[in-house]
Amino acid sequence: MKAKGFDRKFDKGEDVTQSLDMSQAQRPAQEQRRVNVDFRAWMIDFLDREAKRLGVTRQCSSGLDCRTDCEGQRDTNVDNKIAVL
């Protein structure tokens, strides 16, 4: 399919997924990296309580808190930002 035909179908809201090669598809900025973080004892207690309340692990709880605090800042220069829990 040529680009004009693809664009026309897409603009009409038609399904164009059959025309895409999904074998190499990637979601940008979604790779995971492991980090080590030192928290004060009260923060660990807070994370443990939140994790228990949500029924998840501490690691998951801290990730949810960071994601909530950082939502919407993904496209900005994160080198100059600090997420405060």
N, C-alpha and C positions, 0 to 999 in steps of 0.2 A: 504494500500500500504506500502511495506517495504521501508526502507531508500534508499537502492540501486536502486530500481525502481524509487523512487522520484528523486534522484540525476540524474539518467540517463535521465529522461524526462526533468528535469530542464536544464541540460547541453545541450540538443538538442534544447532548446528554446521552448519546448512545454508548454502549459498552465497547471500549477500545482495548480491553485487556488481552484479547486474542491476538492483537497485533504487537504486543510487547514481549520482549525477551526477559523474563523475570529471573533467569538463572544467575544473572550478575547484579540483581537489584540490591541496593543497600539503603539503609536509613541513616542519613548523616548525623553525626554527633550522638550516636546511640551505643558506641562501644563502651564496654565496662573497663574500669581501672580499679585496682585495689589500692587502698590508702590506709595508713595507720594514723589514728587521731587520739590524742590524749584529752580526756574530759575530767573535770572535777567530779568528786564522789557524788555530789548532789545531782549532777547531770546524769550520771549512770543510773542513780535511783529513779530519776524522772523517766528516763528512757525505758527502764525495766517496767515501771508502772504503766506507761503508755503501751508498751508491747503486750503486757498482760491484758490490758483493757481491750486492745484491738485483736488479741488472739494471734499475734505474730511474734517473730523473734526480735531481739534487741537490734540486730543489724537491719532488719526490715523497717523497724520503727524509726531508727535514726535516718534511714534513707528516705522514708516518707516525709519526715519533718524537713529535711534539707530540700526535697523536691518542692514541697509546699512553699517554703521560704524563697526559693529561687525561681519559681514559675514565672514565665514572662521575661526573664533576664537571659535566656539562652542565646539570643542573638546579639547581646551586648558583649563588651570586652570583659570577660569574667576574671581576668588577671587582676583587675582593680577592685573587685568586689569580694566581700567576705560574708558568707551566710552565717547568721547568728541564730542559734537554736533557742 
